Amino acid sequence: MIPQEFIQSLLGRVDIVDVVDRHVKLKKAGANFQACCPFHNEKTPSFSVSPTKQFYHCFGCGAHGNAIGFLMEFSGYAYPEAIRALAETVGMPVPETQARYDKSAAATVPGLAARMNDALAYFRAELKKSKPAIDYLKGRGLSGEIAVRYGLGFAPDGWQNLEAIFPDYATAPLKDTGLVIDTEAEGEKKSRRYDRFRNRVMFPILDARGNVIGFGGRVIGPGEPKYLNSPETPLFEKGRELYGLYQARRAIRDANQVIVVEGYMDVVALAQHGVENAVATLGTATTPMHLSKLLKMADNVVFCFDGDSAGRKAAWRALEIGLPVLADGKVVSFLFLPAEDDPDTFVRREGKAAFIAAAADAKPLSQFLFSELVSRVDMASDEGRARFLAQARPLVSQVEAPALGAMLRKRLAELARLEPGEIDRLVPPPAAAAPPQGRWPTTPPARGIRRIVPIESRLLARVLHQPSLAAMIPTELIRTYNAEGGALKEIVAYFAEDPTRTMGQASAYFDGTEHAVTLMSSLEDPLLNEVDDPDIDYVAEIDHMVGELRLLKAGERRSELVQLLGQGDLTGEQRAELEGLMSSLATEKSGIPPTEPRSKF
């Protein structure tokens, strides 16, 4: 485990402009540097690197981060590897502390992460000792190199093998890893604990940093279920994660395409044959989070399913998930293999070239959508076409991409034998979003939702943009009952301690904390890539927002005192406080200079 103090010092020493420029040629653009984004295909540069913030951001795909994050995304390094690579460039030796858990940290996420790494090391060691498991993998055509790349292991048969590597095997925290199961036998007062994975080839599931967050296990020989996955844990959420995404990132970026398959073995078998841009869902249907994540990484997403009825049903579910998140310029398509094949068997028999050719001929979403609906009705009759239109309307109306939506409605009109004007009346296009308000561009809110942005969120973006302004914000005025307020209070304290710290250092410092999600959302604010404008008085801007905070705080205190007044519990001191608050709030709103308050109570 690399100490946070060292990471902060390292980010203070390196220059992100130099780091990025070694891999992507940057050009000066005002106070920042820019280039075409290395994480998605584009012709006009939208990738910006700020030397003052020590941070990069792409306006096109939303990628952003510090120097460590750039090396992870661009070169595919795990988090520790990226730090070591960065440290080598400035000649800083990397200190490390023992990462193994202790009892005091047992219930925390870092404690869980250490346990998962220990389990992975155990499974990998057991694979080297198991001839049946090695023979199984060789029989599936996998090499030792691929097994190492994907961290494959083996959980031997036996009920409590993990007890040998976890001294606290019987205690509660280990259950949070999902590695063990507790069950109560009938008539017994005490539950029994045993290993979840037994006699299975193990596939570690990695997060974006290469940390183990879960496992999938494939049984050797007879047994059910054939595949077994980790349950949901504090580290692992199936609806957000994809197997093989960590290993596939570079290939996805190079091909500008990602192939989504159904099983771990499909991913590994494709990689063995040179198709390295494949990922798999984790025992669950595709979710909007899955597809949104993939569409940020590539312009083309190909879902690969078996050609049987189960495969077509899975494809239809993926289509329904994809309609609301599609964007113009993005392509989602569907590849159906012969009924007797899955990607593993197909690529082993036909080879890489045949699989890539099949993926290139995948059926676009629009074609799959209409061909599937047409197959369900009699298009030769008016009644059949009316039924077709009734089934298509709720699907097509979900598409918010303007160009694609217009084309789908046009095709819908042709198939239903209606005039374009009639289709626009029956399937109206989504209402255009209102133009953004304010000085900075904003992301349009979700359909039908207007999010109220708390002032703490605006202050958070401003402080991240200019850390020196943190000293102007009194922490006692910050409301901490919302996520933005809690994060703002910590950020203000962080920068107040050392105003020379950068946004890049802050992102590393708070990574993995309870404020990480809020900060990541704030780091996406377009304000953060704004060039300092000499015509804007940033100090006065912060002062105005602090005044808003003061008013909000005073209003909340007034409400508390009024409630006490109604209950007859107001003390003389509190009564005087309430009178002062009423007078000062009235003055703030009217702009009239304060006068001696008159008693109202």
N, C-alpha and C positions, 0 to 999 in steps of 0.2 A: 504494500500500500504506500503510495507516494504522498508525503505530507502536504497539506494544503498551503502551508507557508512557502514551500519550495515552488509550488505551482504559481502562486501569486508573484514570487520573485522572478520566476522564469518569464511570465507574461509581461512583467515590467521591463525585462531586459531585451526581449526580441522585438522586432518591428514587423508587424503583420504585412506591411507592404513588401518587404524583402521576402518574407515567407511565400506569399502568394505569387510574387513576380518570378520566383524560380520555376513555377509550374505553368503560370498563365501570364502572358505578356501584358503588362498594365500600361495605360497611358494617363498622363496627368489631365485632370478635369476639374479646374477650380481648386478647392482645398482638398479634394479627394482624388482617387485614381479609379479608372474604370476599364472594363473589358467585356467581351462577350462571355456570358456565364458558362463556366465549365461543367455545370450540373444539368443543363438542358440546352437543346439546340435553339439558337437564335441568331439573327442577322444584325440586329441593332443592339449595341451594348446596354445592358441593364444591370450589370454586376458592378457594385461600387465598394471600394475599400477605403476606410477612413483611418488616416494615420493618427489623428487626435483621439479617436474613440478606440482604436486598435480593434476594429470590428469590420466584418464584411456583410453585405446584404445584397440580395438580388431582387429587383423589383418585379422580375418576370415569374420566377418559380417560388420566391419566398425564402430561399436558402439563406441562412445567416449564422454568424458565430464568430468565435475568436480564432487565434492562430492554431490552437490545438484542434478545434472543431474542423478547421479547413483541412488539415492533414488527414483527419479521420475520414472526412467525406471524399476527398480527392484521391488519397492513396490507399484507402481501405484499412488504415491502421486501427488497432484497438486503442482504447484510451491510454493505457500505460505506454504502448509503443509510440504513439504520437508524441507524448511528453518526452520520451527518451530521444526520439529523432530530433525534436525541437531543441532539446538541451545540448545535443552534440554540436549544433550549429553555433552555439555561443560558448562552448567549452565548459558547461556546468555539469559536474557529476551529479547523478540522480540518487538522492538518499531514499531508502525504503524502510518501512517498518513492517512488522509481521502483520499480515492481514487476517490471521485467524481470529475467530470470534471469541469473546469471553462472555461470562454469564450476564454481566451488566448490560451488554449490547445484544443479548440473545434475541430480544423481541424487535429489534430495529431492522430496517431494510439492509443497512450494511452488514448486520449479523447474518441475515438470510443470504445475502450475496456471497459471503465467505463460505457458508455451508454448501451452496450450490457449486462453487468452484471445487471444494473438497470432494463433493460427490462426483463431479466430472472427472477429476484426477483418478478417483477410485474406479469408475467405470472404464476409463481408457486403459488403466493397468490390467483390469480383468479381461479385456478383449485380447490382449497379447497372450494371455494364458489359456484362452478358450479355443480349442481346435474346432469344435462344432460351429461357433460363431464366425471364426475366420473362414471356414469352409463355406458357410452360408453366404458371406459377403463376396467371396471369390466366385461362387456359383451365380451370383447376380451380376457378375462382370465388373466388380469394383476393385480398384487398385489400392495399395497401401497409401499412396499419395492423396487420393481422394478421401480415404478414411481419416487421414490426419487433418486435411483441410476442413472437413466438416466436423471434426472432433468426435467421431463415432466411438462408442464404447459398448460394454456388455454388462448387464446386471445378471449375475449368476443365479441359479435356482437356489431357493432357501428363503426362509421366512424373515430372518433378522440379520442379514449379512452386514447391513449398515451400522449395526451396533458396534462393530469393530473399529469404525472410524469416527463415530460420534459418541464421546463420553457421556453426553446428556441425552442419549437416545430415548430414554423414558420420559423426559420432561416435555412440557407443553410447547416451548418455542419451536422444536423441530417440526412439529406438525404444520407450521406456517410455510414450510418449504414445499409441501405437497409430496415429499419423498416417502412418507409413512402414512399408514391408515390405522385408526383406532376403531375397534369393534367390541361389542359386548356380547358374550356368549350367554345363551339362555340359562338362567339360574345363577349366573356369576355376578357379583357386585362390582368387580374391578374389570375395566376394559382391557383388551389385549391389543398390543401394538405390533404391526408387522410392516415389512417393506412393500411399497406400492408396486415397484417394478421387479419382476422375477423372471429369469430365463428369457430375457429380451435384449435384442440389439438396441442400443440407446442412441438417440439423435438429440443432441443438445440444441435448445432454442435460444438464440442470442438476441440481445437488444441492439440498438444502434451503435453502442460502444463496444460490442463484442463480449458483454458480460452474459453469463448464463442466467436465464430467468425461468427456464422450465425444461422439461424433457418430453420426448415422445419415445415410446418403446414398441418395437416390432417383435412379436413372439417368435421363438425358434421352434419349429415343429408344430404339432397340433396344439390348439388352445384358443380360448376366446377371452376378450376380444383380440382380433389380430393386431390392431393398433391400440395403444393406450397412451393417453396424454396426461400431463400434469393438470391438476385442477387449478381453478383461479386462486391466486395468492396475492399478497401485497406486491410481489414483483411481476406477476404474470397475469395479463388480461387478454384472453383469446381474441376478442373482437378488435384488438388494436395491433396485434403482432402477426408476422408472416414468417414462416420457416424459410431459411436460406437467404433472406433479404440482406443480411450483413455481408455474406460472401458474394452476393450477386451485384452489389451496388455499382462497381466499376463496369461490369459487362452491360448492365442496364443502361448506364450513361453512354457507353460507346455505341451500343446498338440503337439507342433511343427507343427501346422496346422492352417490355417485361412480359414474360409468359407465366400465367397463373395455372398451376396444376393442382391435383387433389391430394397427393401423398408425399411424405418425406422421401421415399425411395425414388419416386419420379424425379424429384429435384436433383438428388445425388446421381442418379443414372444419367440424366441429361448432361450434368456437369462432366461426368466421366467421358462422355462422347463429344465434349466441346461446346455444348449448348449451356452457357454459364449464366444466362439472364433469366433463370426460372426461379419461382418462389411457390410456396404452398400455403393454403389456409390451414389452421390448426384444429382440425376436427370440428369445424363450424362452417356455416355458410358464409359467403363473402359479405362483409359489412360496408357501409358507407365510409367508415374510417379507413378500411383496407384500400378501397378504390381511390379515395382522395389522396392517400399517401403515395400510391403508385403513379397517379396522374401528375403529381408534382415532380416525379423523378423521370418520367418518360412521356412522350406524346402518343405512344402506341401501347395499349394493353391488350394482350391476347389471352382469353380464357380457353384452356384446353381441357375438354371433357371426353369421357367415353361416349361412343355413339349410341348407347342403349337408352332406354327410357329414363333411367335414373340420371344419366348424364345430361339429357335434354332438360329434365326438371331443374337440375342444379344450374344449368345455363340460363334458364328462364328467371330463376331467382336472382342471379347475377345481373341480368338485364334490368330487372325491376329496381335493383339497388343502384344501377349505374345511371338511369335516366335523369334524376335530379342533379347529379354532380357533373354531368358532361359539360364540356366547354368547347367552343369553336376552336378548331385546330387540334383537338384531341380525338383519337380514334380508339374505340373499344370494339373488338371483334371476337368471334367464336370459332374455335377449331374443334371439329368433331372427328375423332379417330374411328377406325373400323370397330365394330361391336366387340371383336375378340381382342382388341388391343387396349393398352394404356400407354402413356408416354414411355415408360420403362421398356416394355416389350417392343414397341414400335421403333424406338431409336436403336435398340440393340440389333434388331433385324434389318432395318432399312438404312441406318446411319444418320450422321449429322445433316448432310446435304438434303436428304429427303425430308427430314423433320423441319428444317428451316423453310424449304419450299412449301410444305404443308401449312406452316404458320403464315407464310406470305399470302396464301390463298384463303385464309380464314374469312368467314362470313362477317361482314360489317354488321354492327348492331342494328342499323335501320333495316337491312335485308333480312336478318334473323327475326326481327320484330314482326314485319309484315308477312313474311312467309309462314311463320308460326300461326298468326291470327287467321290468315287466309285458309290454312289447312283445316281450321275448325268449323268452317261454315260453307254454305253453298253460295259462291260469289255470282252464280248465274241468275239468281233470283233477287228481287228487290228486298225481300225479307232477310235473305242471307247477308246482303250488303249492309242492311240496317243493323243487323246483329254484329257484323264486323266493325262498323263504325262505333257502336256502343261499347265494344270491348277495347277498341283502339283509343277512343277519346280520353279516358282517364290516364292512359299511359303517355300519349303524345303531349298532353297538357302539362306534364311534369318537366318537360325539357325547357330549361331557361336559356340555353345557348341560342342567341338570336338567329344566326344563319342556319344552324342545324334544325332548329325548331321550324323555321319557315319551309325548309326542304321537306321535312317530315309531313307537314300539313299539306304541302303541294302533292306529295306522293299519295297521301291519304285520300285527297280529293280525286286523283286519277283512278285509284282502285275502287272507290265508292261511286264513281261516275257522277261526281258533283262539280259544280263550278267553284273556282277558288274563293269567291266571295261567300258562297254558302258554307264552305269549310271554316272560314274565319269567324263566321257567326256561330257555328256549332262547336268549334274548337278554337276559341280566341287565344291569341298569343299572350304570354305573360305581360302584365303591366310593366312599363318601363320604370326603372328605379329613378327616384328623384335625384337631381344633381347634387353632388356633395356640397355641404355648407362649410364656411370657415376658411381660414387661411391655408390649411394643409389638406391634401386629398384624404378622403376617408374611404374605408371599405364599405360598400353598401350592406345594410343589415340583411339578415335572412328574411325570406319572404313572409310578410305579415307581422314582422317583429321589429320593434324599435327599441334598441338597447339604450338605457340611460347610462351615460358614462359618468361615474363619480369623479369628483374633483381630485381625489387621491390618484386616480388613474392618469389624469392630465399632468399632475405634479410628478408622478413617477416617470412618465415619458420625458418631461423637461429635465429632471435631475439626471436621468441616464444620458441625455444629450449633453448636458453641461454639469458635470459632477461638482464643480466649484459652487454651484447655487444651493447645494444641500445645506450649507451652514445657515441659510436664510429661513429655513423651515423649522419652527419650534415643534419638537416631537410631541409635546403635551397637547397640541391642537389636532393631531392626527387621529382620526376615528379608526379604530382597529377591529371593528366588528365586521368589516368586509375584507375580502382577500387583498384588494388593492391597498387598503390602509395598512394592513399588517406588513405587506411587502415594502410599502413606502417607508414605514418607520425603520425597518431594518436597513434599507438602502441609504436613508439619510444618515443613520449612525455609521454605516460602513464608509461613506464618502467623507463625513465630517471628521472621522478619525484621520484620514489622509486624503486631502482633496486632489492629490496628483494621481490617484488611482484612475484607471480607465474602465470603459464599459466592458472591454474584453476581460479584464480581471474580475469585474463584478459577476459576469456571466459564469465564470469558472467557480468563483467563491460560493455562489448560491445554487450551483447545480446539485441536484439531489436533495435539496431541502424542501420544506413545506411551501416555500415561496417560489419554487422553480417554475411552476406552470404559469403563475401570474406574471413573473418577470419575462418569460418567453413570449407571452402575449404582448407585453409592453414593448419588447424588443422588435416586434413586427410593426410598430407604429411608424408611419412614414415620416413623422417628425424627427425620428432618430437619424435619418439620412439627409436632413436639411443642412444646408451650408449656413454658417452664421451670417446673419444679415445686419450690416452696420446701422441700418435705419430702425432696427427694432431694439427697444430698451428691455433686455431680458430681465434685468433686475426689477424694473417696474412691473413687468409681467408676473414674476414670481411674487412680488409684494402684493399685487392685486389678488392673486390666488390664495395667498396666506390670509388676506383680509376676508375672502369668502369662507375659508376654513374657520376663522374666528367667529364669523356670523353664524355659521352652522352650529358651532360648539355652543355659542351663547343661546341660540334658539332651542337647542336640546336641553340645556340647563334650565331655561325659562319654563319649558314644558314640564320638567320634573317638579319645579317649585310650584307651578300652578296646580299640579295634581295634588301636592301636599296641602296647598291652600284649600282645595275643595274637600279634603279629608279633615281639615281643621288641625293639621299637624305642623303648621308653619311656625318656626321660632321667630323671635324678634330679629335676630341676625339674618335669618333667611328671608324675612319680609323686606329688610333693607336691601338685600342682594337682588331680590326680585324687582323692586322699584328701580334700582340702578340698571338692571338688564333691560327693563321695559323702556326706559329713557334712552339708553345707548342704542338699542335696536331701532327705535323710532328715528333717532338722529341719523343713523347710518343709512336708513332708507330714504329719508327726506333731504339729507345734506344740510340740515339746520344745525348750527353750533349747539353743543349741549348746554343746558341750563340746569340750575339746581332742581332736582326732581321733587315733585309734589306728591304727597302721600295719596295713594289711590285705594289703599286697602285698610 
